[in-house]
Amino acid sequence: MSDYKELFYQSQAELADIEEKLKRIVLKIQRVMREAEEEIISENDSDNSQK
């Protein structure tokens, strides 16, 4: 039975690690999306000021 408990705790730890990695990926995606949005807005503003 202790083998099952060990496997259970190991899998829980691995899932927690995966969860943290996914959270970091989400934050990175959000940052990149925000940067892209800011770049597009600034290009738009630049285009509008040249008209």
C-alpha positions as a Markdown table, in Angstrom:
| # | Residue | x | y | z |
|---|---|---|---|---|
| 1 | Met | 0.0 | 0.0 | 0.0 |
| 2 | Ser | 2.8 | 2.4 | 0.7 |
| 3 | Asp | 3.9 | 2.2 | -2.9 |
| 4 | Tyr | 0.5 | 3.5 | -4.0 |
| 5 | Lys | 0.7 | 6.3 | -1.5 |
| 6 | Glu | 4.2 | 7.2 | -2.7 |
| 7 | Leu | 3.0 | 7.2 | -6.3 |
| 8 | Phe | 0.0 | 9.3 | -5.4 |
| 9 | Tyr | 2.1 | 11.9 | -3.6 |
| 10 | Gln | 4.7 | 11.9 | -6.5 |
| 11 | Ser | 1.9 | 12.4 | -9.1 |
| 12 | Gln | 0.4 | 15.3 | -7.0 |
| 13 | Ala | 3.8 | 17.0 | -6.8 |
| 14 | Glu | 4.2 | 16.6 | -10.6 |
| 15 | Leu | 0.8 | 18.0 | -11.2 |
| 16 | Ala | 1.6 | 21.0 | -9.0 |
| 17 | Asp | 4.8 | 21.6 | -11.0 |
| 18 | Ile | 2.8 | 21.4 | -14.3 |
| 19 | Glu | 0.2 | 23.8 | -12.8 |
| 20 | Glu | 2.9 | 26.3 | -12.0 |
| 21 | Lys | 4.4 | 26.0 | -15.5 |
| 22 | Leu | 1.0 | 26.5 | -17.1 |
| 23 | Lys | 0.5 | 29.6 | -14.9 |
| 24 | Arg | 3.8 | 31.0 | -16.1 |
| 25 | Ile | 2.9 | 30.3 | -19.7 |
| 26 | Val | -0.4 | 32.1 | -19.3 |
| 27 | Leu | 1.3 | 35.1 | -17.8 |
| 28 | Lys | 3.8 | 35.1 | -20.7 |
| 29 | Ile | 1.0 | 34.9 | -23.3 |
| 30 | Gln | -0.8 | 37.7 | -21.6 |
| 31 | Arg | 2.3 | 39.9 | -21.6 |
| 32 | Val | 3.0 | 39.2 | -25.3 |
| 33 | Met | -0.6 | 39.9 | -26.2 |
| 34 | Arg | -0.5 | 43.2 | -24.3 |
| 35 | Glu | 2.8 | 44.2 | -26.0 |
| 36 | Ala | 1.3 | 43.4 | -29.4 |
| 37 | Glu | -1.8 | 45.4 | -28.6 |
| 38 | Glu | 0.3 | 48.4 | -27.5 |
| 39 | Glu | 2.4 | 48.1 | -30.7 |
| 40 | Ile | -0.6 | 48.0 | -32.9 |
| 41 | Ile | -2.1 | 51.0 | -31.1 |
| 42 | Ser | 1.1 | 53.0 | -31.4 |
| 43 | Glu | 1.3 | 52.2 | -35.1 |
| 44 | Asn | -2.3 | 53.3 | -35.5 |
| 45 | Asp | -1.6 | 56.5 | -33.7 |
| 46 | Ser | 1.4 | 57.1 | -35.8 |
| 47 | Asp | -0.5 | 56.4 | -39.0 |
| 48 | Asn | -3.3 | 58.8 | -38.0 |
| 49 | Ser | -0.9 | 61.6 | -37.1 |
| 50 | Gln | 0.7 | 61.4 | -40.6 |
| 51 | Lys | -2.6 | 61.9 | -42.3 |
